[in-house]
């Protein structure tokens, strides 16, 4: 029996997505990001497979964390990710394709509360009526 190219491609893609997630989580840990959570988005949206949300202590810390992740992605062969929010560093979004990383100052994170929007406790399906 031969191998199924589609299954091989899917499992390779899943592994690459896990490697990308591990790289970002390692960078966040190295930079002492706070309250880091990873949310599995597979099957929930086509935006990405994983969303990571973390906090930095202040604007400089948020910027330094974002820089570390961007350098890690480039060094890891993932290319240049799209980045929003670097000048202010209140909320930096890194879009690396299968991975979205949000880095917040604590006050800003509390205001937007992405965990509630995208977390497992959010309603699924349609609302009855």
C-alpha positions as CSV (number, residue, x, y, z in Angstrom):
1,X,0.0,0.0,0.0
2,X,1.2,3.5,-0.8
3,X,0.9,6.5,1.3
4,X,-1.8,9.0,0.9
5,X,-0.3,12.4,-0.2
6,X,-3.1,14.4,1.3
7,X,-2.8,12.8,4.7
8,X,1.0,13.2,4.6
9,X,0.5,16.9,3.7
10,X,-2.1,17.4,6.5
11,X,0.1,15.7,9.2
12,X,3.1,17.7,8.0
13,X,1.1,20.9,8.2
14,X,-0.2,20.0,11.7
15,X,3.4,19.3,12.8
16,X,4.6,22.7,11.3
17,X,1.8,24.4,13.2
18,X,2.8,22.7,16.5
19,X,6.4,23.7,15.9
20,X,5.4,27.3,15.2
21,X,3.3,27.3,18.4
22,X,6.2,25.8,20.4
23,X,8.7,28.4,19.1
24,X,6.4,31.3,20.1
25,X,5.7,29.8,23.5
26,X,9.4,29.4,24.1
27,X,10.1,33.0,23.2
28,X,7.3,34.1,25.5
29,X,8.8,32.0,28.3
30,X,12.3,33.4,27.7
31,X,11.0,36.9,27.9
32,X,9.0,36.3,31.0
33,X,5.7,37.1,29.5
34,X,2.9,36.9,32.0
35,X,-0.4,35.0,32.0
36,X,0.3,33.2,28.7
37,X,-2.5,31.1,27.3
38,X,-2.9,29.2,24.0
39,X,-6.3,28.8,22.5
40,X,-6.9,26.1,19.9
41,X,-8.8,27.6,16.9
42,X,-8.7,24.6,14.6
43,X,-12.2,23.9,13.4
44,X,-13.4,27.2,14.9
45,X,-12.1,29.7,12.3
46,X,-10.0,29.8,9.2
47,X,-8.0,32.7,10.7
48,X,-5.4,30.5,12.3
49,X,-4.9,27.1,14.1
50,X,-3.7,28.7,17.4
51,X,-4.1,32.0,19.2
52,X,-1.7,32.8,21.9
53,X,-2.5,35.7,24.4
54,X,0.2,37.0,26.8
55,X,0.9,40.1,28.8
56,X,3.9,42.3,29.2
57,X,4.5,44.4,32.3
58,X,4.7,47.7,30.4
59,X,5.1,49.1,26.8
60,X,8.8,48.4,26.7
61,X,8.3,44.8,27.8
62,X,5.5,44.2,25.3
63,X,7.8,45.6,22.5
64,X,10.7,43.4,23.6
65,X,8.5,40.3,23.7
66,X,7.2,41.0,20.2
67,X,10.8,41.6,18.9
68,X,11.9,38.3,20.4
69,X,9.1,36.4,18.7
70,X,9.7,38.1,15.4
71,X,13.4,37.3,15.5
72,X,12.6,33.7,16.5
73,X,10.2,33.3,13.6
74,X,12.8,34.6,11.1
75,X,15.6,32.5,12.6
76,X,13.3,29.4,12.5
77,X,12.7,29.8,8.8
78,X,9.1,31.0,9.1
79,X,9.7,34.3,7.3
80,X,8.5,37.7,8.2
81,X,5.2,37.8,10.1
82,X,2.7,40.6,9.8
83,X,2.8,42.9,12.8
84,X,0.4,45.5,14.1
85,X,0.7,47.8,17.1
86,X,4.5,48.1,17.5
87,X,4.7,51.9,17.7
88,X,2.5,52.2,20.8
89,X,3.1,48.7,22.2
90,X,-0.2,48.6,24.1
91,X,-1.4,45.7,22.1
92,X,0.9,44.0,19.5
93,X,-0.6,41.5,17.1
94,X,1.8,39.1,15.3
95,X,0.2,37.2,12.4
96,X,2.3,34.2,11.5
97,X,-0.3,32.5,9.3
98,X,-1.3,29.4,11.3
99,X,-0.5,31.3,14.5
100,X,-1.8,34.6,16.0
101,X,0.0,36.1,19.0
102,X,-1.5,38.9,21.0
103,X,0.8,40.7,23.5
104,X,-0.9,43.2,25.7
105,X,-0.3,45.6,28.5
106,X,-2.4,44.2,31.4
107,X,-4.9,47.0,31.4
108,X,-5.5,46.7,27.6
109,X,-5.8,42.9,27.8
110,X,-8.5,43.3,30.5
111,X,-10.4,45.7,28.4
112,X,-10.5,43.6,25.2
113,X,-10.8,40.2,27.0
114,X,-10.0,38.1,24.0
115,X,-10.0,34.9,26.2
116,X,-13.7,35.3,26.7
117,X,-14.4,35.9,23.0
118,X,-12.2,33.0,21.7
119,X,-11.9,30.7,24.7
120,X,-13.6,27.3,25.2
121,X,-16.4,28.9,27.3
122,X,-17.7,30.9,24.3
123,X,-21.1,29.8,22.9
124,X,-21.0,27.5,19.9
125,X,-23.6,26.9,17.2
126,X,-26.6,29.1,16.8
127,X,-28.7,30.8,19.4
128,X,-32.1,29.3,19.7
129,X,-35.2,31.5,19.4
